[in-house]
């Protein structure tokens, strides 16, 4: 069975995400963007969803699996989400 990469809570917190309540077998993290909200949902089966809302409208949605932290960082950059440690720490 292949294994899939999911970012750790510590990494997401370092990127400025805050954990929120979620249904069973999910972890939800969000952070504000310039005009909206960026949300990551981690599923227990290794899948990941990225959602971005701007002015109340869904701007971007990705759902899939990743192989590594490097691939995760590339994905964040492709959708113009900061992929570095938050300076507010």
N, C-alpha and C positions, 0 to 999 in steps of 0.2 A: 504494500500500500504506500503510495507516494506521500511524502510529508510536504506541507505548505508552510510558508512563512507568514506569521502575523506579528505586527509590531507589539512590543511590550507596553504595558501601562506606563512604565518609567520613561520610555522613549516618547510616547505620545504626550505625556505631561511636560517633558522637556521641550516639545514642539509647541506647547501652549494649549493643548487640548485638556478639557475637563471631563471627567467621567460622569455620566448621567444614568439614571435608572433605565433598565431595559428588560424586555421579556426573557424568560429562561433561554439558555443557550445562546445569548447575545450579550455583547458588551458595546455600549455606545459612548462615543467621545465627540465633543463639539468644541469649536472655538469661533470667535467672531472673525469675520473678514472685513474688508473695507466697507462693503455695502450689504453684508448679509451674514450668513452662518455656514461654516464648513463642518460637516459631520462624517465621522467614520463609524461603521458598524462592523464589528468582528463577530463571526458566527463560529459555533463550536465545530463545524465540519471543515474549517480552514478557509472558508470564503470570506471576502471582505467587500464592503460597499462604501463608496465615497459619494456623498451628496453635497451639493452646494446650492444654497438658496440666496437669491439677491432680490431685494425689494419684494419679498413674499413669493417669488417665482422660482421654480426649480431650474437652475442654470446648467448643472452638470450632474451626471449620474454614471458611475462605473461600478460594475459588480463582477468579481472574478477571484482568482487565486494568484498568489505571488510566490516566487521561488526564493527570494532573498531580501534582506534589508536594502541592498543596492537597488533592486528592482522597485521596491516601495518608494525610495527617494526619487527615482527617475519618474515614477508615476505622479508623485506630488508635483514635481517640476513641470511635467507635461500639462497639468491642469492649472498651472500658475499658483500653486499653494506653496508657501514657504516650507522648506525642508531642512531647516537648521534649528538649532537650539534657540528657544525664546530668550530674548535679552531681559525679560522681566523676572528671571529667576535669581 
